[in-house]
Amino acid sequence: MEQQIAELIARLEQWNGQEVQIVKEEDGDIDLTLMTLNKTSLIERTPTMDGYVSPLSLRMEGEGSVVHADHQQEELPSAAFDIPVDRLHDNHFDGTRLMLTTDRGTYTISKR
């Protein structure tokens, strides 16, 4: 899994300085985030009892916004987007999009 994550980070680092779109599909809900990607790293944290905070996350840092269903945009609260990767099942790049599947949901990342 370490090799998979290293490859994900290397792919995303190629997009530094560019605007990316992140589509998160989780429990039937679809969220859209737009951000100018500045940095990608792996974050390790102490797991919480309720499992809400992932012990291993792919962190994408940069200024951006969340786009709501009514097309209104709201600034990202922490200038970062975390994808839990402790239970990464699959990831692949189709030439334009990077797709990740975890036990929590599916994430599609592409340049805008």
Biopython code that builds the backbone (N, CA, C, O; Angstrom):
import numpy as np
from Bio.PDB.StructureBuilder import StructureBuilder

atoms = [
    (1, "MET", "N", (0.824, -1.199, 0.000)),
    (1, "MET", "CA", (0.000, 0.000, 0.000)),
    (1, "MET", "C", (0.867, 1.262, 0.000)),
    (1, "MET", "O", (0.480, 2.277, -0.579)),
    (2, "GLU", "N", (2.031, 1.207, 0.642)),
    (2, "GLU", "CA", (2.910, 2.380, 0.663)),
    (2, "GLU", "C", (3.289, 2.810, -0.746)),
    (2, "GLU", "O", (3.355, 4.004, -1.038)),
    (3, "GLN", "N", (3.541, 1.833, -1.626)),
    (3, "GLN", "CA", (3.895, 2.145, -3.007)),
    (3, "GLN", "C", (2.727, 2.824, -3.718)),
    (3, "GLN", "O", (2.922, 3.789, -4.457)),
    (4, "GLN", "N", (1.505, 2.312, -3.492)),
    (4, "GLN", "CA", (0.308, 2.916, -4.091)),
    (4, "GLN", "C", (0.176, 4.377, -3.689)),
    (4, "GLN", "O", (-0.074, 5.241, -4.529)),
    (5, "ILE", "N", (0.343, 4.643, -2.411)),
    (5, "ILE", "CA", (0.185, 6.008, -1.905)),
    (5, "ILE", "C", (1.292, 6.911, -2.431)),
    (5, "ILE", "O", (1.035, 8.065, -2.776)),
    (6, "ALA", "N", (2.510, 6.407, -2.496)),
    (6, "ALA", "CA", (3.622, 7.193, -3.048)),
    (6, "ALA", "C", (3.329, 7.565, -4.502)),
    (6, "ALA", "O", (3.622, 8.683, -4.926)),
    (7, "GLU", "N", (2.755, 6.639, -5.265)),
    (7, "GLU", "CA", (2.408, 6.919, -6.655)),
    (7, "GLU", "C", (1.283, 7.954, -6.755)),
    (7, "GLU", "O", (1.305, 8.813, -7.637)),
    (8, "LEU", "N", (0.302, 7.872, -5.853)),
    (8, "LEU", "CA", (-0.777, 8.865, -5.829)),
    (8, "LEU", "C", (-0.221, 10.262, -5.573)),
    (8, "LEU", "O", (-0.576, 11.221, -6.259)),
    (9, "ILE", "N", (0.652, 10.361, -4.579)),
    (9, "ILE", "CA", (1.244, 11.657, -4.236)),
    (9, "ILE", "C", (2.057, 12.194, -5.419)),
    (9, "ILE", "O", (1.962, 13.377, -5.747)),
    (10, "ALA", "N", (2.850, 11.337, -6.057)),
    (10, "ALA", "CA", (3.664, 11.759, -7.206)),
    (10, "ALA", "C", (2.774, 12.265, -8.338)),
    (10, "ALA", "O", (3.087, 13.276, -8.968)),
    (11, "ARG", "N", (1.663, 11.568, -8.599)),
    (11, "ARG", "CA", (0.735, 11.990, -9.662)),
    (11, "ARG", "C", (0.143, 13.357, -9.337)),
    (11, "ARG", "O", (0.106, 14.243, -10.190)),
    (12, "LEU", "N", (-0.321, 13.524, -8.092)),
    (12, "LEU", "CA", (-0.952, 14.788, -7.698)),
    (12, "LEU", "C", (0.044, 15.939, -7.665)),
    (12, "LEU", "O", (-0.321, 17.075, -7.965)),
    (13, "GLU", "N", (1.293, 15.666, -7.306)),
    (13, "GLU", "CA", (2.308, 16.726, -7.287)),
    (13, "GLU", "C", (2.538, 17.304, -8.675)),
    (13, "GLU", "O", (2.955, 18.456, -8.803)),
    (14, "GLN", "N", (2.273, 16.527, -9.711)),
    (14, "GLN", "CA", (2.404, 17.028, -11.087)),
    (14, "GLN", "C", (1.364, 18.108, -11.378)),
    (14, "GLN", "O", (1.520, 18.890, -12.317)),
    (15, "TRP", "N", (0.307, 18.149, -10.574)),
    (15, "TRP", "CA", (-0.769, 19.112, -10.772)),
    (15, "TRP", "C", (-0.645, 20.318, -9.841)),
    (15, "TRP", "O", (-1.542, 21.160, -9.813)),
    (16, "ASN", "N", (0.449, 20.420, -9.077)),
    (16, "ASN", "CA", (0.635, 21.578, -8.194)),
    (16, "ASN", "C", (0.542, 22.869, -9.001)),
    (16, "ASN", "O", (1.050, 22.964, -10.118)),
    (17, "GLY", "N", (-0.123, 23.866, -8.401)),
    (17, "GLY", "CA", (-0.291, 25.160, -9.049)),
    (17, "GLY", "C", (-1.467, 25.216, -10.006)),
    (17, "GLY", "O", (-1.742, 26.264, -10.590)),
    (18, "GLN", "N", (-2.162, 24.105, -10.172)),
    (18, "GLN", "CA", (-3.294, 24.059, -11.092)),
    (18, "GLN", "C", (-4.594, 23.834, -10.318)),
    (18, "GLN", "O", (-4.590, 23.330, -9.194)),
    (19, "GLU", "N", (-5.701, 24.219, -10.947)),
    (19, "GLU", "CA", (-6.995, 24.000, -10.302)),
    (19, "GLU", "C", (-7.432, 22.562, -10.547)),
    (19, "GLU", "O", (-7.381, 22.059, -11.670)),
    (20, "VAL", "N", (-7.866, 21.908, -9.462)),
    (20, "VAL", "CA", (-8.372, 20.550, -9.557)),
    (20, "VAL", "C", (-9.807, 20.506, -9.051)),
    (20, "VAL", "O", (-10.248, 21.349, -8.270)),
    (21, "GLN", "N", (-10.501, 19.508, -9.521)),
    (21, "GLN", "CA", (-11.876, 19.256, -9.097)),
    (21, "GLN", "C", (-11.878, 17.915, -8.368)),
    (21, "GLN", "O", (-11.328, 16.937, -8.873)),
    (22, "ILE", "N", (-12.485, 17.860, -7.197)),
    (22, "ILE", "CA", (-12.577, 16.636, -6.419)),
    (22, "ILE", "C", (-14.062, 16.314, -6.241)),
    (22, "ILE", "O", (-14.815, 17.105, -5.673)),
    (23, "VAL", "N", (-14.467, 15.154, -6.731)),
    (23, "VAL", "CA", (-15.847, 14.704, -6.560)),
    (23, "VAL", "C", (-15.807, 13.542, -5.570)),
    (23, "VAL", "O", (-15.149, 12.528, -5.805)),
    (24, "LYS", "N", (-16.522, 13.712, -4.462)),
    (24, "LYS", "CA", (-16.592, 12.679, -3.425)),
    (24, "LYS", "C", (-17.994, 12.088, -3.426)),
    (24, "LYS", "O", (-18.981, 12.809, -3.277)),
    (25, "GLU", "N", (-18.076, 10.770, -3.595)),
    (25, "GLU", "CA", (-19.349, 10.059, -3.523)),
    (25, "GLU", "C", (-19.293, 9.167, -2.286)),
    (25, "GLU", "O", (-18.496, 8.232, -2.210)),
    (26, "GLU", "N", (-20.153, 9.476, -1.326)),
    (26, "GLU", "CA", (-20.133, 8.763, -0.050)),
    (26, "GLU", "C", (-21.557, 8.604, 0.469)),
    (26, "GLU", "O", (-22.267, 9.596, 0.635)),
    (27, "ASP", "N", (-21.978, 7.384, 0.724)),
    (27, "ASP", "CA", (-23.316, 7.090, 1.252)),
    (27, "ASP", "C", (-24.430, 7.753, 0.441)),
    (27, "ASP", "O", (-25.372, 8.299, 1.015)),
    (28, "GLY", "N", (-24.328, 7.709, -0.874)),
    (28, "GLY", "CA", (-25.357, 8.281, -1.734)),
    (28, "GLY", "C", (-25.304, 9.785, -1.883)),
    (28, "GLY", "O", (-26.131, 10.367, -2.585)),
    (29, "ASP", "N", (-24.352, 10.418, -1.239)),
    (29, "ASP", "CA", (-24.194, 11.872, -1.291)),
    (29, "ASP", "C", (-23.015, 12.202, -2.205)),
    (29, "ASP", "O", (-21.987, 11.526, -2.159)),
    (30, "ILE", "N", (-23.158, 13.229, -3.027)),
    (30, "ILE", "CA", (-22.074, 13.655, -3.916)),
    (30, "ILE", "C", (-21.678, 15.080, -3.565)),
    (30, "ILE", "O", (-22.514, 15.983, -3.550)),
    (31, "ASP", "N", (-20.385, 15.271, -3.279)),
    (31, "ASP", "CA", (-19.845, 16.587, -2.959)),
    (31, "ASP", "C", (-18.817, 16.972, -4.006)),
    (31, "ASP", "O", (-18.071, 16.125, -4.497)),
    (32, "LEU", "N", (-18.781, 18.261, -4.348)),
    (32, "LEU", "CA", (-17.832, 18.786, -5.325)),
    (32, "LEU", "C", (-16.977, 19.854, -4.658)),
    (32, "LEU", "O", (-17.495, 20.785, -4.042)),
    (33, "THR", "N", (-15.668, 19.710, -4.787)),
    (33, "THR", "CA", (-14.722, 20.684, -4.250)),
    (33, "THR", "C", (-13.800, 21.128, -5.374)),
    (33, "THR", "O", (-13.326, 20.304, -6.155)),
    (34, "LEU", "N", (-13.546, 22.425, -5.457)),
    (34, "LEU", "CA", (-12.592, 22.999, -6.403)),
    (34, "LEU", "C", (-11.450, 23.586, -5.599)),
    (34, "LEU", "O", (-11.680, 24.256, -4.592)),
    (35, "MET", "N", (-10.217, 23.341, -6.033)),
    (35, "MET", "CA", (-9.085, 23.916, -5.310)),
    (35, "MET", "C", (-7.896, 24.104, -6.229)),
    (35, "MET", "O", (-7.712, 23.370, -7.199)),
    (36, "THR", "N", (-7.088, 25.111, -5.900)),
    (36, "THR", "CA", (-5.797, 25.278, -6.547)),
    (36, "THR", "C", (-4.814, 24.477, -5.711)),
    (36, "THR", "O", (-4.504, 24.848, -4.579)),
    (37, "LEU", "N", (-4.332, 23.393, -6.264)),
    (37, "LEU", "CA", (-3.503, 22.456, -5.516)),
    (37, "LEU", "C", (-2.097, 23.008, -5.302)),
    (37, "LEU", "O", (-1.411, 23.363, -6.260)),
    (38, "ASN", "N", (-1.676, 23.079, -4.050)),
    (38, "ASN", "CA", (-0.339, 23.567, -3.715)),
    (38, "ASN", "C", (0.596, 22.467, -3.231)),
    (38, "ASN", "O", (1.799, 22.504, -3.486)),
    (39, "LYS", "N", (0.026, 21.480, -2.526)),
    (39, "LYS", "CA", (0.866, 20.460, -1.909)),
    (39, "LYS", "C", (0.020, 19.228, -1.615)),
    (39, "LYS", "O", (-1.166, 19.334, -1.303)),
    (40, "THR", "N", (0.645, 18.060, -1.719)),
    (40, "THR", "CA", (-0.012, 16.801, -1.364)),
    (40, "THR", "C", (0.913, 16.043, -0.432)),
    (40, "THR", "O", (2.115, 15.949, -0.680)),
    (41, "SER", "N", (0.351, 15.501, 0.643)),
    (41, "SER", "CA", (1.164, 14.755, 1.595)),
    (41, "SER", "C", (0.330, 13.664, 2.254)),
    (41, "SER", "O", (-0.892, 13.616, 2.111)),
    (42, "LEU", "N", (1.014, 12.800, 2.970)),
    (42, "LEU", "CA", (0.363, 11.740, 3.727)),
    (42, "LEU", "C", (0.340, 12.166, 5.191)),
    (42, "LEU", "O", (1.372, 12.531, 5.754)),
    (43, "ILE", "N", (-0.826, 12.118, 5.795)),
    (43, "ILE", "CA", (-1.006, 12.532, 7.187)),
    (43, "ILE", "C", (-1.322, 11.300, 8.028)),
    (43, "ILE", "O", (-2.230, 10.534, 7.706)),
    (44, "GLU", "N", (-0.566, 11.117, 9.108)),
    (44, "GLU", "CA", (-0.846, 10.030, 10.045)),
    (44, "GLU", "C", (-1.365, 10.628, 11.344)),
    (44, "GLU", "O", (-0.791, 11.575, 11.880)),
    (45, "ARG", "N", (-2.471, 10.055, 11.845)),
    (45, "ARG", "CA", (-3.084, 10.538, 13.081)),
    (45, "ARG", "C", (-3.454, 9.361, 13.973)),
    (45, "ARG", "O", (-3.536, 8.218, 13.524)),
    (46, "THR", "N", (-3.668, 9.662, 15.220)),
    (46, "THR", "CA", (-4.155, 8.657, 16.149)),
    (46, "THR", "C", (-5.625, 8.377, 15.820)),
    (46, "THR", "O", (-6.432, 9.304, 15.751)),
    (47, "PRO", "N", (-5.971, 7.112, 15.618)),
    (47, "PRO", "CA", (-7.372, 6.813, 15.302)),
    (47, "PRO", "C", (-8.299, 7.174, 16.462)),
    (47, "PRO", "O", (-7.921, 7.072, 17.629)),
    (48, "THR", "N", (-9.503, 7.593, 16.127)),
    (48, "THR", "CA", (-10.498, 7.907, 17.149)),
    (48, "THR", "C", (-11.352, 6.667, 17.422)),
    (48, "THR", "O", (-11.433, 5.759, 16.594)),
    (49, "MET", "N", (-11.979, 6.646, 18.583)),
    (49, "MET", "CA", (-12.796, 5.492, 18.958)),
    (49, "MET", "C", (-13.975, 5.283, 18.007)),
    (49, "MET", "O", (-14.363, 4.148, 17.732)),
    (50, "ASP", "N", (-14.540, 6.378, 17.509)),
    (50, "ASP", "CA", (-15.705, 6.253, 16.630)),
    (50, "ASP", "C", (-15.318, 6.007, 15.165)),
    (50, "ASP", "O", (-16.189, 5.785, 14.325)),
    (51, "GLY", "N", (-14.005, 6.046, 14.856)),
    (51, "GLY", "CA", (-13.542, 5.801, 13.500)),
    (51, "GLY", "C", (-13.764, 6.942, 12.540)),
    (51, "GLY", "O", (-13.524, 6.799, 11.340)),
    (52, "TYR", "N", (-14.225, 8.091, 13.054)),
    (52, "TYR", "CA", (-14.512, 9.222, 12.173)),
    (52, "TYR", "C", (-13.244, 9.787, 11.546)),
    (52, "TYR", "O", (-13.229, 10.099, 10.355)),
    (53, "VAL", "N", (-12.192, 9.921, 12.326)),
    (53, "VAL", "CA", (-10.921, 10.431, 11.822)),
    (53, "VAL", "C", (-10.059, 9.252, 11.397)),
    (53, "VAL", "O", (-9.747, 8.374, 12.201)),
    (54, "SER", "N", (-9.684, 9.244, 10.145)),
    (54, "SER", "CA", (-8.872, 8.157, 9.595)),
    (54, "SER", "C", (-7.438, 8.260, 10.121)),
    (54, "SER", "O", (-6.895, 9.360, 10.213)),
    (55, "PRO", "N", (-6.828, 7.139, 10.462)),
    (55, "PRO", "CA", (-5.440, 7.189, 10.922)),
    (55, "PRO", "C", (-4.447, 7.514, 9.806)),
    (55, "PRO", "O", (-3.308, 7.893, 10.082)),
    (56, "LEU", "N", (-4.867, 7.370, 8.558)),
    (56, "LEU", "CA", (-3.988, 7.631, 7.421)),
    (56, "LEU", "C", (-4.790, 8.345, 6.337)),
    (56, "LEU", "O", (-5.761, 7.795, 5.816)),
    (57, "SER", "N", (-4.388, 9.566, 5.996)),
    (57, "SER", "CA", (-5.120, 10.357, 5.007)),
    (57, "SER", "C", (-4.178, 10.983, 3.998)),
    (57, "SER", "O", (-3.047, 11.353, 4.314)),
    (58, "LEU", "N", (-4.674, 11.089, 2.781)),
    (58, "LEU", "CA", (-3.994, 11.826, 1.729)),
    (58, "LEU", "C", (-4.494, 13.259, 1.838)),
    (58, "LEU", "O", (-5.682, 13.511, 1.642)),
    (59, "ARG", "N", (-3.612, 14.199, 2.146)),
    (59, "ARG", "CA", (-4.011, 15.597, 2.314)),
    (59, "ARG", "C", (-3.605, 16.405, 1.090)),
    (59, "ARG", "O", (-2.440, 16.430, 0.692)),
    (60, "MET", "N", (-4.597, 17.062, 0.508)),
    (60, "MET", "CA", (-4.373, 17.971, -0.613)),
    (60, "MET", "C", (-4.571, 19.379, -0.075)),
    (60, "MET", "O", (-5.645, 19.708, 0.429)),
    (61, "GLU", "N", (-3.541, 20.212, -0.178)),
    (61, "GLU", "CA", (-3.605, 21.560, 0.376)),
    (61, "GLU", "C", (-3.705, 22.595, -0.739)),
    (61, "GLU", "O", (-3.096, 22.465, -1.801)),
    (62, "GLY", "N", (-4.505, 23.640, -0.453)),
    (62, "GLY", "CA", (-4.649, 24.733, -1.396)),
    (62, "GLY", "C", (-5.935, 25.494, -1.137)),
    (62, "GLY", "O", (-6.836, 25.007, -0.455)),
    (63, "GLU", "N", (-6.005, 26.678, -1.684)),
    (63, "GLU", "CA", (-7.215, 27.494, -1.547)),
    (63, "GLU", "C", (-8.291, 26.915, -2.444)),
    (63, "GLU", "O", (-8.017, 26.480, -3.563)),
    (64, "GLY", "N", (-9.509, 26.912, -1.945)),
    (64, "GLY", "CA", (-10.578, 26.371, -2.766)),
    (64, "GLY", "C", (-11.940, 26.578, -2.157)),
    (64, "GLY", "O", (-12.107, 27.315, -1.186)),
    (65, "SER", "N", (-12.916, 25.907, -2.752)),
    (65, "SER", "CA", (-14.285, 26.052, -2.279)),
    (65, "SER", "C", (-15.072, 24.773, -2.502)),
    (65, "SER", "O", (-14.741, 23.941, -3.347)),
    (66, "VAL", "N", (-16.129, 24.651, -1.708)),
    (66, "VAL", "CA", (-17.089, 23.570, -1.852)),
    (66, "VAL", "C", (-18.234, 24.121, -2.683)),
    (66, "VAL", "O", (-18.719, 25.222, -2.419)),
    (67, "VAL", "N", (-18.671, 23.366, -3.685)),
    (67, "VAL", "CA", (-19.779, 23.791, -4.531)),
    (67, "VAL", "C", (-21.024, 23.027, -4.089)),
    (67, "VAL", "O", (-21.048, 21.797, -4.118)),
    (68, "HIS", "N", (-22.047, 23.758, -3.684)),
    (68, "HIS", "CA", (-23.285, 23.150, -3.199)),
    (68, "HIS", "C", (-24.219, 22.836, -4.365)),
    (68, "HIS", "O", (-23.996, 23.288, -5.488)),
    (69, "ALA", "N", (-25.262, 22.060, -4.091)),
    (69, "ALA", "CA", (-26.221, 21.650, -5.119)),
    (69, "ALA", "C", (-26.858, 22.834, -5.836)),
    (69, "ALA", "O", (-27.201, 22.731, -7.014)),
    (70, "ASP", "N", (-27.020, 23.963, -5.136)),
    (70, "ASP", "CA", (-27.606, 25.160, -5.758)),
    (70, "ASP", "C", (-26.552, 26.007, -6.482)),
    (70, "ASP", "O", (-26.821, 27.144, -6.872)),
    (71, "HIS", "N", (-25.347, 25.443, -6.658)),
    (71, "HIS", "CA", (-24.212, 26.056, -7.347)),
    (71, "HIS", "C", (-23.558, 27.205, -6.567)),
    (71, "HIS", "O", (-22.663, 27.875, -7.083)),
    (72, "GLN", "N", (-23.999, 27.430, -5.338)),
    (72, "GLN", "CA", (-23.337, 28.412, -4.480)),
    (72, "GLN", "C", (-22.024, 27.814, -3.999)),
    (72, "GLN", "O", (-21.941, 26.613, -3.741)),
    (73, "GLN", "N", (-20.994, 28.654, -3.879)),
    (73, "GLN", "CA", (-19.691, 28.194, -3.428)),
    (73, "GLN", "C", (-19.392, 28.735, -2.043)),
    (73, "GLN", "O", (-19.729, 29.871, -1.708)),
    (74, "GLU", "N", (-18.751, 27.892, -1.249)),
    (74, "GLU", "CA", (-18.346, 28.262, 0.099)),
    (74, "GLU", "C", (-16.864, 27.914, 0.259)),
    (74, "GLU", "O", (-16.442, 26.817, -0.106)),
    (75, "GLU", "N", (-16.091, 28.826, 0.793)),
    (75, "GLU", "CA", (-14.655, 28.623, 0.957)),
    (75, "GLU", "C", (-14.365, 27.396, 1.813)),
    (75, "GLU", "O", (-15.068, 27.125, 2.787)),
    (76, "LEU", "N", (-13.322, 26.656, 1.438)),
    (76, "LEU", "CA", (-12.898, 25.521, 2.261)),
    (76, "LEU", "C", (-12.516, 26.033, 3.641)),
    (76, "LEU", "O", (-11.791, 27.023, 3.748)),
    (77, "PRO", "N", (-12.984, 25.386, 4.696)),
    (77, "PRO", "CA", (-12.710, 25.891, 6.039)),
    (77, "PRO", "C", (-11.230, 25.836, 6.451)),
    (77, "PRO", "O", (-10.792, 26.640, 7.273)),
    (78, "SER", "N", (-10.457, 24.892, 5.887)),
    (78, "SER", "CA", (-9.071, 24.775, 6.335)),
    (78, "SER", "C", (-8.051, 24.754, 5.204)),
    (78, "SER", "O", (-6.901, 24.379, 5.429)),
    (79, "ALA", "N", (-8.438, 25.142, 4.008)),
    (79, "ALA", "CA", (-7.535, 25.158, 2.843)),
    (79, "ALA", "C", (-6.877, 23.792, 2.640)),
    (79, "ALA", "O", (-5.714, 23.704, 2.246)),
    (80, "ALA", "N", (-7.640, 22.728, 2.916)),
    (80, "ALA", "CA", (-7.139, 21.372, 2.720)),
    (80, "ALA", "C", (-8.318, 20.430, 2.496)),
    (80, "ALA", "O", (-9.442, 20.690, 2.924)),
    (81, "PHE", "N", (-8.021, 19.323, 1.808)),
    (81, "PHE", "CA", (-9.015, 18.283, 1.580)),
    (81, "PHE", "C", (-8.334, 16.964, 1.894)),
    (81, "PHE", "O", (-7.305, 16.638, 1.303)),
    (82, "ASP", "N", (-8.903, 16.201, 2.822)),
    (82, "ASP", "CA", (-8.327, 14.926, 3.238)),
    (82, "ASP", "C", (-9.137, 13.763, 2.679)),
    (82, "ASP", "O", (-10.368, 13.770, 2.707)),
    (83, "ILE", "N", (-8.416, 12.760, 2.168)),
    (83, "ILE", "CA", (-9.044, 11.530, 1.700)),
    (83, "ILE", "C", (-8.496, 10.397, 2.562)),
    (83, "ILE", "O", (-7.289, 10.156, 2.565)),
    (84, "PRO", "N", (-9.365, 9.698, 3.291)),
    (84, "PRO", "CA", (-8.883, 8.587, 4.119)),
    (84, "PRO", "C", (-8.360, 7.459, 3.226)),
    (84, "PRO", "O", (-9.067, 6.996, 2.331)),
    (85, "VAL", "N", (-7.132, 7.022, 3.467)),
    (85, "VAL", "CA", (-6.546, 5.970, 2.632)),
    (85, "VAL", "C", (-6.091, 4.752, 3.437)),
    (85, "VAL", "O", (-5.398, 3.881, 2.911)),
    (86, "ASP", "N", (-6.479, 4.692, 4.713)),
    (86, "ASP", "CA", (-6.089, 3.528, 5.502)),
    (86, "ASP", "C", (-6.747, 2.259, 4.985)),
    (86, "ASP", "O", (-6.225, 1.163, 5.189)),
    (87, "ARG", "N", (-7.891, 2.394, 4.316)),
    (87, "ARG", "CA", (-8.577, 1.249, 3.709)),
    (87, "ARG", "C", (-8.824, 1.541, 2.229)),
    (87, "ARG", "O", (-9.958, 1.532, 1.751)),
    (88, "LEU", "N", (-7.738, 1.794, 1.533)),
    (88, "LEU", "CA", (-7.788, 2.069, 0.094)),
    (88, "LEU", "C", (-7.949, 0.745, -0.647)),
    (88, "LEU", "O", (-7.096, -0.137, -0.544)),
    (89, "HIS", "N", (-9.041, 0.609, -1.391)),
    (89, "HIS", "CA", (-9.320, -0.638, -2.103)),
    (89, "HIS", "C", (-8.791, -0.613, -3.529)),
    (89, "HIS", "O", (-8.312, -1.627, -4.036)),
    (90, "ASP", "N", (-8.879, 0.547, -4.174)),
    (90, "ASP", "CA", (-8.494, 0.622, -5.575)),
    (90, "ASP", "C", (-8.150, 2.058, -5.930)),
    (90, "ASP", "O", (-8.707, 2.993, -5.355)),
    (91, "ASN", "N", (-7.246, 2.233, -6.861)),
    (91, "ASN", "CA", (-6.993, 3.548, -7.436)),
    (91, "ASN", "C", (-6.461, 3.341, -8.837)),
    (91, "ASN", "O", (-5.718, 2.396, -9.102)),
    (92, "HIS", "N", (-6.846, 4.232, -9.727)),
    (92, "HIS", "CA", (-6.292, 4.190, -11.073)),
    (92, "HIS", "C", (-6.416, 5.559, -11.733)),
    (92, "HIS", "O", (-7.232, 6.398, -11.351)),
    (93, "PHE", "N", (-5.579, 5.740, -12.729)),
    (93, "PHE", "CA", (-5.532, 6.980, -13.491)),
    (93, "PHE", "C", (-5.884, 6.632, -14.926)),
    (93, "PHE", "O", (-5.254, 5.759, -15.522)),
    (94, "ASP", "N", (-6.886, 7.304, -15.494)),
    (94, "ASP", "CA", (-7.326, 6.984, -16.860)),
    (94, "ASP", "C", (-6.772, 7.955, -17.901)),
    (94, "ASP", "O", (-7.237, 7.978, -19.040)),
    (95, "GLY", "N", (-5.789, 8.750, -17.514)),
    (95, "GLY", "CA", (-5.200, 9.722, -18.430)),
    (95, "GLY", "C", (-5.636, 11.147, -18.135)),
    (95, "GLY", "O", (-4.914, 12.100, -18.427)),
    (96, "THR", "N", (-6.837, 11.289, -17.547)),
    (96, "THR", "CA", (-7.316, 12.629, -17.180)),
    (96, "THR", "C", (-7.828, 12.697, -15.744)),
    (96, "THR", "O", (-7.843, 13.764, -15.130)),
    (97, "ARG", "N", (-8.246, 11.547, -15.215)),
    (97, "ARG", "CA", (-8.821, 11.522, -13.864)),
    (97, "ARG", "C", (-8.131, 10.474, -13.012)),
    (97, "ARG", "O", (-7.750, 9.404, -13.486)),
    (98, "LEU", "N", (-7.981, 10.813, -11.742)),
    (98, "LEU", "CA", (-7.465, 9.885, -10.749)),
    (98, "LEU", "C", (-8.654, 9.447, -9.907)),
    (98, "LEU", "O", (-9.339, 10.283, -9.318)),
    (99, "MET", "N", (-8.906, 8.140, -9.846)),
    (99, "MET", "CA", (-10.052, 7.622, -9.111)),
    (99, "MET", "C", (-9.587, 6.742, -7.960)),
    (99, "MET", "O", (-8.768, 5.839, -8.134)),
    (100, "LEU", "N", (-10.130, 7.027, -6.778)),
    (100, "LEU", "CA", (-9.779, 6.273, -5.573)),
    (100, "LEU", "C", (-11.051, 5.683, -4.975)),
    (100, "LEU", "O", (-12.083, 6.352, -4.914)),
    (101, "THR", "N", (-10.976, 4.452, -4.541)),
    (101, "THR", "CA", (-12.099, 3.820, -3.859)),
    (101, "THR", "C", (-11.624, 3.356, -2.493)),
    (101, "THR", "O", (-10.653, 2.609, -2.376)),
    (102, "THR", "N", (-12.325, 3.812, -1.462)),
    (102, "THR", "CA", (-12.013, 3.421, -0.090)),
    (102, "THR", "C", (-13.260, 2.783, 0.516)),
    (102, "THR", "O", (-14.297, 2.694, -0.141)),
    (103, "ASP", "N", (-13.160, 2.340, 1.763)),
    (103, "ASP", "CA", (-14.341, 1.779, 2.411)),
    (103, "ASP", "C", (-15.379, 2.861, 2.714)),
    (103, "ASP", "O", (-16.532, 2.545, 3.006)),
    (104, "ARG", "N", (-14.981, 4.124, 2.645)),
    (104, "ARG", "CA", (-15.908, 5.234, 2.912)),
    (104, "ARG", "C", (-16.601, 5.766, 1.673)),
    (104, "ARG", "O", (-17.718, 6.275, 1.757)),
    (105, "GLY", "N", (-15.945, 5.653, 0.512)),
    (105, "GLY", "CA", (-16.546, 6.207, -0.687)),
    (105, "GLY", "C", (-15.607, 6.188, -1.874)),
    (105, "GLY", "O", (-14.553, 5.553, -1.854)),
    (106, "THR", "N", (-16.021, 6.906, -2.915)),
    (106, "THR", "CA", (-15.242, 7.009, -4.144)),
    (106, "THR", "C", (-14.891, 8.482, -4.361)),
    (106, "THR", "O", (-15.722, 9.371, -4.175)),
    (107, "TYR", "N", (-13.649, 8.712, -4.757)),
    (107, "TYR", "CA", (-13.142, 10.068, -4.980)),
    (107, "TYR", "C", (-12.585, 10.123, -6.396)),
    (107, "TYR", "O", (-11.803, 9.261, -6.799)),
    (108, "THR", "N", (-12.993, 11.143, -7.151)),
    (108, "THR", "CA", (-12.487, 11.356, -8.500)),
    (108, "THR", "C", (-11.833, 12.731, -8.547)),
    (108, "THR", "O", (-12.473, 13.742, -8.257)),
    (109, "ILE", "N", (-10.573, 12.762, -8.908)),
    (109, "ILE", "CA", (-9.809, 14.012, -8.942)),
    (109, "ILE", "C", (-9.370, 14.257, -10.381)),
    (109, "ILE", "O", (-8.821, 13.372, -11.037)),
    (110, "SER", "N", (-9.623, 15.482, -10.861)),
    (110, "SER", "CA", (-9.207, 15.827, -12.222)),
    (110, "SER", "C", (-8.795, 17.291, -12.280)),
    (110, "SER", "O", (-9.194, 18.103, -11.444)),
    (111, "LYS", "N", (-7.982, 17.610, -13.293)),
    (111, "LYS", "CA", (-7.637, 19.019, -13.519)),
    (111, "LYS", "C", (-8.838, 19.700, -14.157)),
    (111, "LYS", "O", (-9.620, 19.071, -14.870)),
    (112, "ARG", "N", (-8.973, 20.993, -13.892)),
    (112, "ARG", "CA", (-10.070, 21.769, -14.496)),
    (112, "ARG", "C", (-9.581, 22.475, -15.733)),
    (112, "ARG", "O", (-10.350, 23.179, -16.387)),
]
sb = StructureBuilder()
sb.init_structure("model")
sb.init_model(0)
sb.init_chain("A")
sb.init_seg("    ")
for serial, (resi, resn, name, xyz) in enumerate(atoms, 1):
    if name == "N":
        sb.init_residue(resn, " ", resi, " ")
    sb.init_atom(name, np.array(xyz, "f"), 0.0, 1.0, " ", f" {name:<3s}", serial, name[0])
structure = sb.get_structure()
